[in-house]
Amino acid sequence: MPNIAALWVDRRHPAAQVGYAVVISSHFSTVADQFVPDSRQAWLRLVVAVLIASVGAVGMWSVVVVMPVVQAEFAATRGAVSLAATAIFFGFGLGGVIMGRITDRLGIVPAMAVSIACLVTSYVLAGLSTALWQFIAASFLMGFGGSATFAPLMAEASHWFERYRGLAVTIVASGNYFAGTIWPPLVNWGTQSFGWRPTHFAIAGICAVLMTILLLVLRAIMASHGAHDRANAPLPQVDLNLSTNTLTVILCIASIACCVAMSMPQVHIVSYCGDLGYGPARGAEMLSLMMAFGIVSRIASGFIADRFGGMVTLMIGSVAQAVALFFYLFFTSLPSLYLISAMFGLFQGGIVPSYAIIVRETMPANEAATRVGIVIFASVVGMSFGGWISGVIFDWTGSYAAAFANGFAWNLLNIAIVLMLLMRGRQRLAMA
């Protein structure tokens, strides 16, 4: 910015008067055009971001619904077909890191454009697959394509808000659960009515049209007030006296543990209901119910995080998730499964967004999307491994009881890690 004081000294000269007026006008015009966190424009961005996530996260749920049909068509074992869920989670996690890096360097719009292209291509390839390995490979690309709608989008939204950052992050993350509420019944209906291949082609077309329109709207909104929000983002608020890399590793281990536990109901509830004789349609309804209550949980966790911080929110969600998993071990009637699925969604919905909030509370803003992407990658590694190992345990034992017990044990590990971080935070506070 030019030296206004110097212009003030010489403002009596006609030439200087003109220059002074231009500089002052330019300065205040620039200030007026700057993006303001927590503003009406920020909320408008948030609405569009949630809509994009609600469409783009379809891959995380469609594969769960079509697993029994695909297993029957390719004459595969439960463990083998579960690799499709493993592949989609792995692609989702790896894509989160890569798309996060693109977001940190170029912004969310270019990252989302790449995401749309990969997602649409993956559904076309899945519909054309003639062998299980081809379907699994397409599932990996499916997860990669949907990745920009989660970790990078959460990190980007964290720059749009200061006072309501926790709420904003969890609202964006709820797009994943909106997708889980809307898509499973639609995919199940399409599969039953037209077959799983035409359904995949239809999803490709819907994603191509809706996501492109929404991305253009987001781009126009962000261009109106400038998108360089990270330059003025608040500094980290929590100091655990750990290096960024060390804390990232700890958070990765914690997210793997909690998501191995989380994956059991989310990946296998449809197949579980089929094995119990209730049919896959009942399982799809339970999955949809689980995601609907997960939306409530995620938004509520945002309010908790803005009041108590990300680590407290994570601890509450982890303990509650363990309780729901414990109930799955002992109740198998249809009404009880509906109730427990609703509880599970209500208890665990805020867990994964809490990691994004913790990253923003403890790490620099200019690497937020990359760090969030790494931690979310670890979480989907947990989902991938958990989904696969649950299928393998079922093949070994002929029952899901041991798989639920395995998830409960991993959940206890997560609780221990989060408790350690909370105690370290308290000790640091006492020393300060």
N, C-alpha and C positions, 0 to 999 in steps of 0.2 A: 504494500500500500504506500502511495506517495506520502512525503512528509507534509502533513496538513499544517503543522506549526510554521514551517518555512513559508508556505503560501500565505498564512495569516500575516506574517511580517510584511510581505510585499503586496498585500491585497489592495493597496491604494492605487497601484498602477492598473490601467485598463486591461492590459493583456492578462495580468495576474488575476483580475477579477473574473474574467471569463474562465480561466483554468481552474480557479478555486470552485466556481459553481459546478463545473463539469465533474471535478473530483468528488465533491460532496454528494452530488446527485448520483454518481456511479457507486459510491460507497454505500449509501443507504438503499439503493436499488438492489445491490448484491446481498445486503443483510436481509432485505425483505424477501428475496428469492430463496434464501437458505431454508433447508428442511428443518422443521421444528419437531423434536421428539414428543410423543404423546399427543400430537395434534390431531385434528380431524382428518388430515391427509394421511397420517400414520394409520389410523383405524381403517380408512378406505383401502390402503395397501393391504392391511391384514385380512380384510374380507375377501379380496381377490386371491390372496395367497392360500387361504383355507379352501376356496373353491378349486384351485389348481391341485392342491394336495388330495382333495376328495376324489378327483377323477384319476390322477396319476398313480395313486396307491392301489389301484385295482389288482395288480399282479400279486400282492401279498395275500390276497384272499381268494382269488379265482382258482389258484392252484390247489387250495385246500378243498374246495367244493368238488373239483373234477377228479381228485385223486382216486376214489373208488372206481369211477368209470374208466379212467386211463389204466388202472391196475388190471381190470377185467379184460380190456381190449388187447393189452400187450402181454397178458398172462404172466404178470410179474408178482413178486412177493411184496408184502407190505413194506419191508425195509428198503427194497429197491425203488419202489415208487415214491417213498419218502425222500429219496435223493432229489426229487424235483423241488420240494420245499427247501431242502438244504441248499440247492443251487440258487434258488431265487433269493434266499436270505444272504448268501455269500455275495452274489452280484449286487444286492442292495447295499451291503456294507462296504465293499470295495468301491462301488460307485460313489458312495457318500464321501469317501476320502478324496477321490479324483474330482468329483463335482465341487467339493468344498474348496479344493485348491483353485479350481477355475473361478469360483465365486470370489475368493479372496483377491484374485488378480484382476479379473475382468468384470465381475458383477454377477448377479443372480440370473439375469436375462439370457446371456450366452449359455450358461450352464443348463438352464431349463430348455433351451432350444435343442441342445444335444440330447437331453433326456427324452424329449418327445420323439425324436427320430429313432432312438434305440427302442423305446417302448412299443411304438407302432410296428417296427420291423419284427420285434420278438413275437408278437401275437400272430403275425402272418406266418412266421416260421413254425411256431407251435402248432398252428392249424394244419400245416403241411407235413408235419413229422410222420414218418412211417415206422419208426423204431423208438423205443423208450429213451435211448441215449440222445436222440435228436430232440425229443421233448424236454429232457433235462437240460441240454445245452441252450435251448430257446428260453427255458426258465431262468437260467443265469442272466441272459441278456434282458429278460423281463425285469428282473430285480435291479440290474444296472440302470435300466431306463427309468425306473421309478424312484431312484435314489435322490435325485435333486429335489424331490417334493418333501423331503424329511429333514435330514441333518443340515444341509446347506440353507434350506428355507427357514429353519428355526434360527440358525445363526444370523441370517440376514434380518429377520424380524426383531432380533434382540437389539439391533442398532436403531430401530425405529422408535423404541420406547426406553424410558428411564424409570419413571415411577411405576409403570405397570409392565415391566419387562417380563417377570415371571408369568403373569397372566397371558401376555402376548405369545410367549414361547409355547405355552401349553395349548393355546387356542390353535396355533399353526399345527402343532403335533396332533391335535384332534382331527385334522383332516384325514389322517391315516385311519382313524376309527370311524369317521363319517363314511369312508370308503368301505370299511368292514361292516357297517350297518346296512348300507345301500346295496353293495355289489353281490354278496353271497346269495340272497334270494333271487336276484335277477339272473345271475350265472346259473343257478340251479334250474330256474324256469327255462332258460334258453337251452340248457343241456338236455332237459327232459323233453322239450318240445321239438328241438331242431338238431340236437347232437352237439357234442363239445367242440367239434371243429368249426362249424358255422358260427357258433357262439364266440369263438376266439377271433374270427374274421370281423364279426360285428363290433367286438370290443376295440379292435384296431382302428376301425373307422370312427367310432365315437371319441376315442382318445385323440385322434389326429385333429378332428374338427374342434371339439370343445377346448382342449388344452391350448391349441394355437390361438384361438380367439381370446381366451383368458390371459395368455402371456402377452399378447398385443395390448390388451387393456392395462395390465400391470406396467408394461414398458411406458405407455403414454402417461400414466399417473406419476411414475417415478421421474420421468423427464420433465414434468411440469415444475418440480421444485428441486431438481438435482438429486442424484442418487449417491453422492459421496458422503454418506452418513457416518462412516467409521472414523473419519478424521476427528470428529468431536465426541466420540463415544466415551462414556465414563471409564475411569481406571478401575482395575480389579478392587473389589471391596473386602476380600477375605485373604489373609495370609496364613498359610499352614506351615511356613518355613520349609517348604519342599520345592525342589526345582520343578519347572514346568513338565519336563520329561518324566520325572519320577511320579508326579501326581497323575499324569496321563496314563502311565502303566497301571497304577493302583486303581484308577477309575475303570480301566479296561478289564481288569480282573474281576472287579465288582460287577460290571455290566454283563460279562460272560456268565457269571454265576446266577444272577437273577433271571437272565433270559433263557438259560437252560430250563429253569423251573417254569418260566412263563410259556415256553413253547409247547409243553405237553397238552394242555387243553386247547390252545389256539390251533395247533396243527392237526390234532387227532380227534377232536370232538365229533366231527362228522363220521369218521370211521368207527369211533367208539360207540356212537348211537346205532350204527348199522350192526355192529357185533352184538349189541344188547337186544336187537330185534325191533328197535324203534324206527329204523329207516334213516337214510341220509338226509331226507327233508327236515326231520326233527333236529338233526345235528346242525344243519345250515341255519335253522331258526335260533338255536342256542348260540351259535357263533355270532349271528346278527345281534341277539340280545346282549351278549357279552360286550360287543363293540359299542352298542348304544349306551350302556352303563359306563363303559370306558370313557366316553365323551364327557359325561358328568364328572367322572373322577379326574380327568385331565384338567378341565376348567377349574374345578375346586382346588386342585393341587397348585394351580397358578396363584390363587388368592393366598394359600398357605405359604408358598414360596416367597411372595412379596412381603409377607409378615414375618416369617421365621427363617427364610433362607432355603437354598436347595438341598443341603444335607439333611436337615430335619425332615423335609418333605420326602426325601428318598427313604429315610428310615421308617417313616409311617407307612409308606406304600409297601416296602419290603416285608415288614412284619404282617401287614394285613394280607398280602398275597400268600404268605406261608399258611395263614389260617384257612384260606379258601382251599388251597391244595390239600390240606389235612382233611377237610370235609369230603373231597372227591374220593378219598380212600375208603370211606365207610358208607356212602349213600349212592345207590344206583337206580332208584325208581325214577320214572319220567318227571314227575313234579319236582322232586328234589334236585335233579340235574338242571332243570330250568332255573331253580332258585340259586343253586351254587354257581351256575354260569353267570347269572346276574351279579352275584356277590363278587366273583372273580374279576369281572369287568370293572366293577365299582372300586375294588381294592387296588388293582394293579395299573390302572390307566395312567397315573401320574408318575410312574417310576422312570420310564425312559426319558421324558422331557426334563426330569430333575437333573440328569447328567448334563444336558445342555446348559441349564441354569447354573450348575456348579462350575462349569468351564468358564462361563462369562463372569462369575463372581471371583474367580481365582486366576484367570489368565488374560493376557492382552487382547484387545479387540481386533487388532490387525491380523491375528491368526486364529480367530474364533471359529470360522467355518471349517478350517482344516482340522483343528483339535476336536471340535464336535464331531466331525466326520470320522475321525480315528476312534473315538469312544463309541459312537454308534456302530461303526464297523465291528468293534469287539462285541457289542450287544447282539448284532445279527449273526456273528460267529457262534455265539451262545444259542441263538434261535435255531441256526442251521444244525449245529451239533445236537441240540436237544430234540429237534424234530426227527433227526435220523436215529439217534440212539433210542428214542422211545419206540420207534418202529422195530428196531432190532430186538429190544427187550421183549416186545410183544411176540415177535417170531420165536424167541427163545422160550418164553413162558406160556404163550397162548392166552395172555391176559394183560390188561393195562395196569393192574394193581402195583406191580413192581416199578412200572414206568412213573406212576404218580409218586411213589416213595423216592425214586431217584431225583425227581424234580424238587421234592421237599428238602432233601439233603443239600442240594446245590443252593437252595434258598437260604438255608442256615449259614452257609459260607458268606453269602452276600451280606447278611445282617451283621456278621462279625467284622467284615471290612468297613462297613459304614459306621459301625459303633467305634471302631478305632479312629476314623477320621473325625468323628464328633468329639471324642475325648481329646484328641490332639488339638482341635480348635479351642476347646475349653481351657486346656493347659496354656496355650499361646495367649489367650485372653487374660488369664490370671497373671502370667508373667508380664504382660504389657501394663 
